Structure formats: C-alpha cells, structure tokens
Amino acid sequence: MALQRQRRTADALVEYERALAFGPPSETHLLNMADAYAFLGKRAEATEYFKRVIGLAQDSVRDNVQDSGPRAILAYSLAQIGDSSRATFEVDQALRHS
C-alpha cells in the first residue's frame, strides 16, 4: 500500500501479486489490486478483481450481517462494476448496522 500511496502503482501491483503466494487474499488485498488496476486505466483487470472482492464480501456479509465493514466494501465494489442499485442497498444496510 505504501508504494501505491507514493503513486508507484505499477510497483505496488508487482508486490500485491507476490503477496498472493502467501495464502488466500483478503477483501482488502483484492480491493487494493482492483483500485491499482483502475488507477492505471486497466479497466478489464480492475473489474475482475472487483468481482472477486464482491464474492468475498458477500461471504463475509452472509457470515455476519451486522458487520458494516464488508458491506461497505461490497457497496464500493458493486458501484465500481456499475451495479448502482445493489451498491445503494448495501450502503443503506451498512449504515443501519454501523
């Protein structure tokens, strides 16, 4: 994340990819990758990672419907792939449970 904050996004992506070798990725890890690809204008790659984030976030929400963190991540990712109605619903749910 430090590399990405320094606007060394391509370097950050290399390190994010290396981190994938250390076990299953978290929602945050995949979200960082999606945002980095989007920043670089690589929309197709970003969309694939946002979809992976959505899958993990939906699992987290299923496990604990009261946890607003995964709902907010889910809402953001849904908005990024153009599903604004579901994103709005998830924002509303996150606010109710925060």
N, C-alpha and C positions, 0 to 999 in steps of 0.2 A: 504494500500500500504506500510505503514511503516513496518508492520510485514513481508511482502514479501521481502522487501529490506534487512531485517535482516536475511533472509533465514529461516524464520519461516513460511514457505509456508503452511503447514497444518493448522496452526493457522489463517493465512490470509484467507484461504478458508472458515473457520467457520464464520469469520466476513463478508466476501463477501456474504455468504448465508444469514446471518442475515440482511444485507442491502437490500436484495431483498424484504423484508417485507415492506419497506418504499416507495413503488411505482415502476413504471416501470423502469427497468435498462437502463442505458446509454450504448452507444457503448463501452466507456472506461471501465465501470464496467464489462461488459461481457468479454471484451478483457483481463482484469486482471485475471478473473476467468479462461479463456481459457489458458492463459500463465502459471498460477499456476498449473493447472492440467497437462499441458505438462511438466513442470519442475519436477513434481512428477512421470512422466512416465505413467500417466493415459491418454493414447492417445485417447481412445474412448470418454471419458468425455470431453477432450480438443476439439476434433473435433466437438462435439455437440455444445459447446459454440462458437467455431469459426463460425459455420454455423449460429448461432443466431446473431453474430456480423455482418456477411455478410448481413443478412436480414435488420438489422437496418441501416447499412452503405449504402446499395442500396437505401433505402427510403430517407436518407439524401441527397444522390447524386441526386436523382430524384427531390427533393425539391430545390436544389441549385447546379447546375452543375459546378459552378465556385469555389465552396468551396473545396480546395485541401485536407483539413484535413480528412474528411470522405473517400475521395478517397484513401488516403494513408493507412488508417485503413482497408479499403476494400481490397487493394492490399496485405497488410501483411496477412490478414486472408485467402485470396484466396491461397496465397503461402503456408500457413500452412496446408491447406487441400489438397495440391497437384495440384491446378489449376494454373499452372505457366503461361500459355498463357494469361488468363484473368488477372492475377496479373500484368504481364508485361504491358498490355494495360492500366490498372488503374494507374500504376506508371507513365507511359507516360502522361496520362491525368492530373494527379496531378501536374506533373512538368510544364505542359503547362499553368495551371491555378494558379500556386503559385505566 
